[in-house]
Amino acid sequence: MKPLTSYTCRLTDEQSATLKSCLEARHYEFREVPYARFAAEKEKTNVVFYESGKLVVQGKGTQEFVEFVLEPEILKQARLGYEAELNPDLLLPRIGVDESGKGDFFGPLCVAGVYINESVVKEWKDAGIRDSKNISSDKRISDLAKLIRQTPGCVTTAVPIGNEAYNRLHAKMRSVNAVLAWGHARVIENLMGQKHRMNPPPVRAISDQFASSKSVVEKAMMSLGRQIELVQKHRAEEDLAVAAASILARDEFVRRLADLEKSYSMELPKGASSAVDAAAKDFVAKHGAEALAKTAKMHFRTAFRAQGLPEPAKREWLGPGQGGTQSKNN
């Protein structure tokens, strides 16, 4: 079995303080990492503790670090190799759902779903499947997506919402959350339509809670989707099924964005930034405002700036759990 090269867990404030002291005592070299409380590296091991409370250990020395430092000195519990015994839910047959492209001005919104069971979980033990936001390489995303699709017992589906369809849905629903809810419900419905391929049948579907109320997705569920328990929670990507769905969704988004770049013979940057603003203005100058709606999300403020139109008034940010998903570009 290949040695572990990546490990993730959550730490309390007390545990993180102890870990930092351990790293200092072992002469790890500390460095700055965005959104991290601290980060340190030494030889073959890279340790990052994020503001969210998540610890990520990577490198060839990961397994040795977890077994001889993290577990005995910080966690006070042997977890490595005993994950299923400590948390039996990890082996339950379930569906994970996630999306990609929500915060990208150019390109579609892609929602994907993945069914996994005990055999799939064990097959992926050392595959490195994790939240796609923690994978910076498009090539790595593509390789993992191929692995996911080809794993025996795994059932997948993807629902890409192209820009013209996305803009129609957003104009009708007036909310990113409503479009997301429809996409998640559609994916679950598509997967439940393949229930005959799932052995055993899934006990629940898991997705990120992106809206302030869980009822947003529940109301969007379709006939087959209502036959299964829907679990919505924050940081759902920590679940293996949701992490796999996030990889498939990102792979779909990246491939479709590349197709758009070929069609219009220009680079369409990911995300939303000054570089995206510049590309949007360049796009309108070359292809016209009508073509922009075929490649971009028109409710983003970037779209107004690219066309030389007055930007809509900014809506008050109410914070997560109160106002739902709101972007600075919405």
C-alpha positions as CSV (number, residue, x, y, z in Angstrom):
1,M,0.0,0.0,0.0
2,K,1.3,3.4,-0.9
3,P,2.4,5.6,2.1
4,L,0.0,8.5,2.9
5,T,1.0,11.8,1.3
6,S,-1.9,13.9,2.3
7,Y,-3.9,14.1,5.6
8,T,-6.7,16.4,6.8
9,C,-8.5,16.8,10.1
10,R,-9.9,19.5,12.4
11,L,-8.2,20.8,15.6
12,T,-9.4,22.7,18.6
13,D,-7.6,25.9,19.6
14,E,-5.9,24.0,22.4
15,Q,-4.7,21.3,20.0
16,S,-3.5,23.8,17.4
17,A,-1.4,25.6,20.1
18,T,0.2,22.3,21.1
19,L,0.9,21.4,17.5
20,K,2.6,24.8,16.9
21,S,4.8,24.2,20.0
22,C,5.7,20.7,18.7
23,L,6.7,22.1,15.3
24,E,8.8,24.8,16.9
25,A,10.5,22.2,19.1
26,R,11.3,20.2,16.0
27,H,12.8,23.2,14.2
28,Y,10.2,23.4,11.5
29,E,10.5,26.5,9.3
30,F,7.4,28.7,9.5
31,R,6.0,30.7,6.6
32,E,3.0,32.9,5.6
33,V,0.1,31.2,3.9
34,P,-3.2,32.9,3.0
35,Y,-6.1,32.2,5.4
36,A,-3.7,30.1,7.6
37,R,-3.1,30.7,11.3
38,F,0.3,29.1,10.8
39,A,2.2,27.0,8.3
40,A,5.5,25.2,8.6
41,E,7.6,22.8,6.7
42,K,10.6,20.6,7.2
43,E,12.2,18.2,4.7
44,K,9.4,16.1,3.3
45,T,6.5,17.4,5.4
46,N,4.3,20.5,4.9
47,V,1.9,21.5,7.7
48,V,-0.8,24.2,7.3
49,F,-3.4,25.0,10.0
50,Y,-6.2,27.2,8.6
51,E,-8.3,29.9,10.2
52,S,-11.3,27.6,9.7
53,G,-9.8,25.1,12.1
54,K,-8.7,22.6,9.4
55,L,-5.2,21.1,9.5
56,V,-3.7,19.9,6.2
57,V,-0.5,17.8,6.2
58,Q,1.1,17.0,2.9
59,G,4.4,15.5,1.5
60,K,6.3,12.3,1.6
61,G,6.7,12.5,5.3
62,T,2.9,12.8,6.0
63,Q,2.3,9.2,7.3
64,E,5.3,9.3,9.6
65,F,4.2,12.8,10.9
66,V,0.6,11.6,11.6
67,E,1.6,8.3,13.3
68,F,4.4,9.7,15.4
69,V,3.6,13.3,16.1
70,L,0.0,14.2,15.3
71,E,-1.8,11.2,16.8
72,P,0.2,10.5,19.9
73,E,0.9,14.2,20.9
74,I,-2.0,16.2,19.5
75,L,-5.0,14.1,18.8
76,K,-4.3,11.6,21.6
77,Q,-6.0,9.0,19.5
78,A,-4.9,6.5,16.8
79,R,-7.1,7.3,13.8
80,L,-5.0,6.4,10.8
81,G,-6.3,3.2,9.4
82,Y,-9.2,3.2,11.8
83,E,-11.3,5.9,10.2
84,A,-14.2,3.6,9.5
85,E,-14.3,2.1,13.0
86,L,-14.2,5.6,14.5
87,N,-16.9,6.8,12.2
88,P,-19.1,4.1,10.6
89,D,-21.0,6.6,8.6
90,L,-17.9,6.9,6.3
91,L,-18.9,3.5,4.7
92,L,-22.6,4.2,4.3
93,P,-24.0,4.2,0.7
94,R,-24.8,7.8,-0.1
95,I,-24.9,10.5,-2.8
96,G,-22.8,13.6,-2.7
97,V,-23.6,16.8,-4.6
98,D,-21.5,19.9,-5.3
99,E,-21.1,22.6,-7.9
100,S,-18.4,24.6,-9.7
101,G,-18.5,27.9,-11.5
102,K,-20.7,29.8,-9.1
103,G,-18.0,32.5,-8.5
104,D,-16.6,32.5,-12.0
105,F,-17.8,35.3,-14.3
106,F,-16.9,33.4,-17.5
107,G,-18.2,29.9,-18.1
108,P,-21.2,27.8,-17.0
109,L,-22.4,26.6,-13.6
110,C,-21.8,22.9,-13.3
111,V,-23.4,20.7,-10.7
112,A,-22.4,17.1,-10.3
113,G,-23.4,14.1,-8.1
114,V,-21.6,10.9,-7.1
115,Y,-23.0,7.7,-5.5
116,I,-20.5,5.8,-3.4
117,N,-20.6,2.6,-1.2
118,E,-18.2,0.8,1.1
119,S,-16.2,-0.8,-1.8
120,V,-15.8,2.6,-3.4
121,V,-14.7,4.2,-0.2
122,K,-12.0,1.5,0.3
123,E,-10.9,1.8,-3.3
124,W,-10.3,5.5,-2.9
125,K,-8.5,5.3,0.4
126,D,-5.2,6.6,-0.9
127,A,-6.4,8.3,-4.1
128,G,-6.2,11.8,-2.8
129,I,-9.8,12.7,-3.5
130,R,-10.7,15.9,-1.6
131,D,-12.5,19.2,-2.0
132,S,-11.6,20.5,-5.5
133,K,-10.9,23.9,-4.0
134,N,-7.8,22.4,-2.4
135,I,-6.5,21.1,-5.8
136,S,-4.8,23.8,-7.8
137,S,-3.9,21.7,-10.9
138,D,-6.5,21.3,-13.7
139,K,-4.5,18.2,-14.8
140,R,-4.9,16.7,-11.3
141,I,-8.6,17.5,-11.4
142,S,-8.9,15.7,-14.7
143,D,-7.0,12.6,-13.6
144,L,-9.1,12.3,-10.4
145,A,-12.4,12.8,-12.4
146,K,-11.4,10.0,-14.7
147,L,-10.6,7.8,-11.7
148,I,-14.0,8.6,-10.1
149,R,-16.0,7.8,-13.3
150,Q,-14.1,4.5,-13.8
151,T,-14.4,3.2,-10.3
152,P,-16.6,0.0,-10.2
153,G,-19.7,0.6,-8.1
154,C,-19.5,4.4,-8.4
155,V,-22.4,6.1,-10.2
156,T,-22.0,9.7,-11.4
157,T,-23.9,12.4,-13.2
158,A,-23.2,16.0,-14.2
159,V,-25.6,18.8,-15.0
160,P,-23.9,21.7,-16.8
161,I,-26.0,24.9,-17.0
162,G,-24.6,26.8,-20.0
163,N,-24.5,30.5,-19.8
164,E,-27.5,31.3,-21.9
165,A,-29.6,28.9,-19.8
166,Y,-28.1,30.2,-16.6
167,N,-28.9,33.8,-17.5
168,R,-32.5,32.8,-18.3
169,L,-32.9,30.9,-15.0
170,H,-31.3,33.7,-13.0
171,A,-33.6,36.3,-14.7
172,K,-36.6,34.2,-13.9
173,M,-35.6,33.1,-10.3
174,R,-33.8,36.3,-9.4
175,S,-31.4,34.4,-7.1
176,V,-28.2,32.4,-7.4
177,N,-29.5,30.2,-4.6
178,A,-32.6,29.3,-6.5
179,V,-30.6,28.4,-9.5
180,L,-28.3,26.3,-7.3
181,A,-31.2,24.6,-5.6
182,W,-32.7,23.6,-9.0
183,G,-29.3,22.3,-10.1
184,H,-28.8,20.2,-7.0
185,A,-32.3,18.8,-7.2
186,R,-31.9,18.0,-10.9
187,V,-28.6,16.1,-10.1
188,I,-30.2,14.1,-7.3
189,E,-33.2,13.3,-9.5
190,N,-30.9,12.1,-12.3
191,L,-28.9,9.9,-9.9
192,M,-32.0,8.4,-8.3
193,G,-33.1,7.5,-11.8
194,Q,-30.1,5.2,-11.9
195,K,-30.9,3.6,-8.5
196,H,-30.9,0.2,-10.1
197,R,-27.1,0.6,-10.6
198,M,-26.6,1.3,-6.9
199,N,-25.8,-1.6,-4.5
200,P,-26.9,-1.1,-1.9
201,P,-29.4,1.9,-2.4
202,P,-28.2,5.2,-0.9
203,V,-29.4,6.1,2.5
204,R,-29.1,9.9,2.0
205,A,-27.9,12.7,-0.3
206,I,-25.4,15.2,1.1
207,S,-24.8,18.7,-0.1
208,D,-23.4,22.0,1.1
209,Q,-25.8,24.3,2.9
210,F,-25.4,27.3,0.6
211,A,-28.7,29.0,1.5
212,S,-29.8,30.4,4.8
213,S,-32.8,28.0,4.9
214,K,-32.6,24.3,4.1
215,S,-36.1,24.6,2.6
216,V,-34.7,26.3,-0.5
217,V,-33.3,23.0,-1.8
218,E,-36.0,20.8,-0.2
219,K,-38.7,22.7,-2.1
220,A,-36.8,22.2,-5.4
221,M,-36.6,18.4,-5.0
222,M,-38.4,16.4,-7.6
223,S,-40.4,13.2,-7.3
224,L,-37.5,10.6,-7.1
225,G,-35.4,12.9,-5.0
226,R,-38.1,13.1,-2.4
227,Q,-37.6,9.4,-1.7
228,I,-34.2,10.0,-0.1
229,E,-33.1,11.9,3.0
230,L,-31.5,15.2,2.1
231,V,-28.7,16.3,4.4
232,Q,-27.4,19.9,4.0
233,K,-24.5,21.0,6.1
234,H,-21.6,23.6,6.1
235,R,-18.3,22.2,4.9
236,A,-20.0,19.3,3.2
237,E,-16.9,18.8,1.0
238,E,-15.3,17.1,3.9
239,D,-17.5,14.1,3.1
240,L,-15.9,11.8,0.4
241,A,-19.0,11.7,-1.8
242,V,-19.3,15.5,-1.9
243,A,-15.5,15.9,-2.4
244,A,-15.8,13.5,-5.4
245,A,-18.8,15.5,-6.7
246,S,-16.8,18.8,-6.4
247,I,-14.0,17.3,-8.5
248,L,-16.4,16.1,-11.3
249,A,-18.2,19.5,-11.3
250,R,-14.8,21.4,-11.5
251,D,-13.6,19.1,-14.3
252,E,-16.8,19.8,-16.2
253,F,-16.5,23.5,-15.7
254,V,-12.8,23.6,-16.7
255,R,-13.5,21.6,-19.9
256,R,-16.4,23.7,-20.9
257,L,-14.6,27.0,-20.2
258,A,-11.7,25.7,-22.5
259,D,-14.3,25.0,-25.2
260,L,-15.5,28.6,-25.0
261,E,-12.0,29.9,-25.2
262,K,-11.5,28.0,-28.4
263,S,-14.8,29.2,-29.9
264,Y,-13.9,32.8,-29.3
265,S,-10.2,32.6,-29.7
266,M,-9.3,34.4,-26.5
267,E,-8.4,33.6,-22.9
268,L,-11.3,33.7,-20.5
269,P,-9.8,33.9,-16.9
270,K,-11.4,32.0,-14.1
271,G,-12.9,33.7,-11.0
272,A,-13.8,37.4,-10.7
273,S,-10.9,39.9,-10.6
274,S,-9.4,42.9,-12.3
275,A,-8.0,40.5,-14.9
276,V,-11.5,39.2,-15.6
277,D,-12.8,42.8,-15.9
278,A,-10.1,43.5,-18.5
279,A,-10.9,40.3,-20.4
280,A,-14.7,41.1,-20.3
281,K,-14.1,44.6,-21.8
282,D,-11.8,43.1,-24.5
283,F,-14.5,40.4,-25.2
284,V,-17.2,43.0,-25.8
285,A,-14.9,45.0,-28.0
286,K,-14.1,42.0,-30.2
287,H,-17.4,40.1,-30.1
288,G,-20.1,42.5,-29.0
289,A,-22.4,42.6,-25.9
290,E,-24.8,39.9,-27.3
291,A,-22.1,37.3,-27.4
292,L,-21.1,38.1,-23.8
293,A,-24.4,36.5,-22.6
294,K,-23.3,33.2,-24.3
295,T,-20.1,33.1,-22.3
296,A,-20.6,34.9,-19.0
297,K,-23.0,35.4,-16.0
298,M,-24.8,38.6,-16.8
299,H,-25.8,39.5,-13.2
300,F,-22.2,40.0,-12.2
301,R,-21.2,43.6,-11.9
302,T,-18.4,42.8,-14.3
303,A,-21.0,42.5,-17.1
304,F,-22.2,46.0,-16.5
305,R,-18.7,47.4,-16.4
306,A,-17.7,45.6,-19.6
307,Q,-20.7,47.1,-21.5
308,G,-20.2,50.6,-20.1
309,L,-23.5,50.4,-18.2
310,P,-24.2,51.9,-14.7
311,E,-23.7,49.3,-12.1
312,P,-26.7,48.3,-10.0
313,A,-26.8,49.5,-6.4
314,K,-25.0,47.2,-4.0
315,R,-27.1,45.0,-1.8
316,E,-26.4,44.9,2.0
317,W,-24.3,41.9,3.0
318,L,-26.2,40.2,5.8
319,G,-23.6,37.5,6.5
320,P,-23.7,33.7,6.0
321,G,-26.9,32.1,7.3
322,Q,-28.9,35.3,7.0
323,G,-28.7,36.5,3.4
324,G,-27.6,33.2,1.7
325,T,-25.1,33.2,-1.2
326,Q,-24.4,36.8,-2.2
327,S,-21.4,37.7,-4.3
328,K,-19.7,41.1,-4.6
329,N,-20.4,40.6,-8.3
330,N,-24.1,39.9,-7.9
